[in-house]
Amino acid sequence: MPATSANLGPGFDTLGLALGLFDDVMARVADSGLAIDVAGEGEQSVALDESHLVVRAMRSTFDRLGGQPPGLELVCANRIPHGRGLGSSSAAIVAGVLLARGLVLGGETTLTQSDALQLASEIEGHPDNVAPCLLGGMTVAWTEGDQSVHALKLAVADEISPIVLIPPYESSTAEVRRLLPPQVPFADAVFNSARSALLVAALSGATQALLEATADRLHQPYRAEAMTESAELVATLRERGVPTVISGAGPTVLALVRNTVEAELVTSASPVNWRCEQLPVHSEPAGLQRPSAGR
């Protein structure tokens, strides 16, 4: 399951991008009980019981498909950092939905891709990360009045190369959401509406507009006090002409570089003890690999 970056600046709770950093998750039906093995990110902190997010997503999916198995065995190899704004929870949820669907005879027919998106969004609470995780590439996701969730997948211009700057500490999505005001000035709403539309065009090919297109007044300014180092880094890189935003709820910083000069500006600005990784856009939809016959 790929990492994802949501918002991308102005596209709050709507735009998302799948990145080439992955969690591998395996599951099988057992005779009884629940066994969970976790290696990598979160191995010392995640729950190894029914509250594990992959298990919760699997249980919800099994319920949707008509019943629970007698037992489960789950193995997780985690590479996506937790609590950094890179979609680790969405990767866990999408993994759980797809694994459970794959373990049920006829599950992929009964639970369509649209159904999987709906269920994953309900578990996560918003679709901006689960959509690119499930579909790959850049996605625009939205919710209708009846709470049905939809998403469109769009191609990203080849010259755009994401770089993530990952700090050695976490933030809580729930906590930083509490910093958002219940209302915003009308002028700021108009500003973000225009930049969100421009961003879709910029990511799709009009890359000369990418710096202006990633500007935001809707959420990043209000969250800056919770991640001052990240906010200052975003401001510094933007002053140098690099399209840079907070990834999701932070504190990871995402730069969408277009050439080697911008890439060098980003790597040279990376703080000590932060991870700086250039990741490709992951364009393939999430899927399952089944064991070959005889194994």
MOTADA-V487805 format. One record per backbone hydrogen bond with DSSP energy under -1.0 kcal/mol. NH is the residue of the N-H (numbers start at 0). CO is the residue of the C=O. E is the energy in kcal/mol with one decimal. If there is no record, write none. Layout:
BEGIN
NH:CO:E / NH:CO:E
END
This chain:
BEGIN
2:20:-2.4 / 3:85:-1.9 / 4:16:-2.4 / 6:14:-2.6 / 7:5:-1.9 / 10:6:-1.6 / 11:9:-1.9 / 13:10:-2.1 / 14:10:-2.0 / 15:138:-1.7 / 16:4:-1.8 / 17:136:-2.0 / 18:2:-3.0 / 19:279:-2.2 / 20:18:-2.0 / 22:0:-2.4 / 23:76:-2.6 / 25:74:-2.9 / 27:72:-2.0 / 29:70:-1.9 / 34:71:-2.2 / 36:73:-2.4 / 38:75:-2.6 / 40:77:-2.0 / 42:39:-2.1 / 44:41:-1.4 / 45:41:-2.9 / 51:48:-2.1 / 55:51:-2.7 / 56:52:-2.3 / 57:53:-2.4 / 58:54:-3.0 / 59:55:-2.2 / 60:56:-2.0 / 61:57:-3.0 / 62:58:-2.4 / 63:59:-1.9 / 64:60:-1.7 / 65:62:-1.1 / 66:61:-2.4 / 71:32:-2.3 / 72:27:-2.4 / 73:34:-2.9 / 74:25:-2.8 / 75:36:-2.9 / 76:23:-3.4 / 77:38:-2.8 / 90:86:-2.3 / 91:87:-1.9 / 92:88:-2.4 / 93:89:-3.0 / 94:90:-2.1 / 95:91:-2.3 / 96:92:-2.5 / 97:93:-2.6 / 98:94:-2.8 / 99:95:-2.3 / 100:96:-2.2 / 101:97:-2.3 / 102:98:-1.4 / 106:103:-2.6 / 109:105:-2.2 / 110:106:-3.1 / 115:111:-2.6 / 116:112:-2.2 / 117:113:-2.2 / 118:114:-2.8 / 119:115:-2.7 / 120:116:-2.3 / 121:117:-2.1 / 122:118:-2.1 / 123:119:-2.5 / 124:120:-3.1 / 130:126:-2.2 / 132:128:-1.9 / 133:129:-2.4 / 134:130:-2.9 / 135:131:-2.3 / 136:281:-3.6 / 137:153:-1.6 / 138:15:-2.4 / 139:151:-2.2 / 140:13:-2.2 / 141:149:-2.4 / 143:147:-3.0 / 146:143:-2.1 / 149:141:-2.7 / 151:139:-2.3 / 153:137:-3.1 / 156:202:-3.3 / 159:156:-1.6 / 160:256:-2.8 / 162:254:-2.6 / 163:276:-2.9 / 164:252:-2.8 / 165:274:-3.0 / 170:82:-2.5 / 175:171:-2.5 / 176:172:-1.9 / 177:173:-1.1 / 179:176:-1.5 / 188:184:-1.9 / 189:185:-2.4 / 190:186:-2.3 / 191:187:-2.5 / 192:188:-2.2 / 193:189:-2.3 / 194:190:-2.2 / 195:191:-2.6 / 196:192:-1.7 / 197:193:-2.3 / 198:194:-2.5 / 199:195:-1.6 / 200:196:-1.4 / 201:197:-2.7 / 202:198:-2.9 / 203:199:-1.4 / 205:200:-2.4 / 206:204:-1.9 / 208:205:-2.0 / 209:206:-1.8 / 212:208:-2.5 / 213:209:-1.3 / 214:211:-1.4 / 222:218:-1.5 / 223:219:-1.0 / 225:222:-1.8 / 226:223:-1.3 / 230:226:-2.7 / 231:227:-2.6 / 232:228:-1.8 / 233:229:-2.5 / 234:230:-2.3 / 235:231:-2.4 / 236:232:-2.4 / 237:233:-2.3 / 238:234:-2.1 / 239:235:-1.0 / 240:237:-1.7 / 241:236:-2.6 / 244:253:-2.7 / 246:251:-2.8 / 247:5:-1.9 / 249:246:-2.6 / 251:83:-1.8 / 252:164:-2.4 / 253:244:-2.9 / 254:162:-2.9 / 255:242:-2.8 / 256:160:-1.7 / 262:258:-1.9 / 263:259:-2.4 / 264:260:-1.9 / 265:261:-2.0 / 266:262:-2.4 / 267:263:-2.2 / 273:270:-1.7 / 274:165:-2.7 / 276:163:-2.4 / 278:161:-2.0 / 281:17:-2.1 / 285:133:-1.9 / 294:291:-1.6
END
